[in-house]
Amino acid sequence: MRRDRLYLLDILEACEKIGRYMGGRSADELSADEMVLDAVVRNLQNIDEAVSNLPEETRAIRPDIEWKRIVGLRHLLVHHYFGVDEEIVWNLASDRCPELRSAVMDMLDRLPA
């Protein structure tokens, strides 16, 4: 369980960084800022990696989260010779990350210490 908690904390940290980097940016503003876009994509990849290491028992705490889709995040984000689908990045960063952050906080509260 200790390792599970660390992976959840990694997810939480990545979600919080994404929130700070986004700072209420619109999709066009995100697309125009290469450095922020790269930072958001990197943290989405970190989320993918941490979720990949979470055991099914831990994921089962929140069955409402689409864990399998998160694990395939890299393939969803990247297309055609390492290009990034900026619309998907913006949607994940602005809509899905806050939801995931809340779910992870709930999971951390439910895990045994």
N, C-alpha and C positions, 0 to 999 in steps of 0.2 A: 504493500500500500504506500510505503514511503516514496517509491519510485513513481507510482501513479500520481501522487500529489505533486511531485516535481514536474512531471509532464503537464499537468493541469496548470501549474504556475507558469510554465513556459508559454502555454496558450494564452493565459490571461495577460502576461507581459506583452506578447505580440499584439493582442487586441488593443491594449492600452496605447502602445506605440502607434499603431495604425490610426487610432482615434486622434492622437496628438498631431500626427503628420497630416491627416486629412483636414483638420481644423475647419470643417464646414465647407470645404472646397466643392465646387460643382464638378461635374464630369469634364467639362471643357477646361476648367482650371487645373484639374489633376492631369489631364493629357498634356497641357502646356508646360508642366513643371516636371521635367525629366528626373530630377533628383528625388523629388517626393514620390513619383511613380515607382522608381526603382526601390525606394525604401519600403513602400507599401507592399510591392510584389515580394520582396525578400521576407517580410514578416508573414505574409500569407503562406509562403513556402515553409517558414518555421512552424506555423500552425499545422500544416500538412504533415510535417515530420513528427511533431509531438503527438498528434492524433494517431499516426501510424503505430506508435509505440504503446498506446493505451490498450490494455487488455479489454476484451469484450465485457467482462464482469464490471469494469469501471464505466465503460460506455453505457451499459445497461441502466445505470443510475438515471440517465436522461435519454430514454428511447425516442423522444420527440426530436432529437438532433439527428440530422442526416450524416452520420459519421462516415459512411462509405463514400458519400459524395465529397466530403472534406478530404479524405485520403487521396482521392483522384484530382485534387485541386491543381497540382502542377500541370497536368495534362489539359485541364480546362483553361488555365491561364495562358499557356504558351502554345503558339501555333506557328506554322510556316517559318522555319529557320530562326527560331528564338524570338519571333515577334510576340508582343503581348496584346491580348484583347483588352483594350483600355476600358471598354464599357463593362465587361465582366469584372475587372478590377474595381471599378468605381462602385458597382452594385454590391460586391462582396464587402468592400471596405465601409461603405456608408450604411448598408442595411443589415448584412449578415453578421459582421463582426460585433456590433453591439448586442445582438441576440445571443451570439456564442459566448460573449463575455459574461452576460447574466447567467447563462446556463452553467458555465464553468464555476462561477462564484457559488452557485447553488450546490454544485457537486462537491466543491471543497468543504462546504459546510456539512455535507452529509457523510463524507469519508471519515472513517475512524482516525483518531489522532495518532 
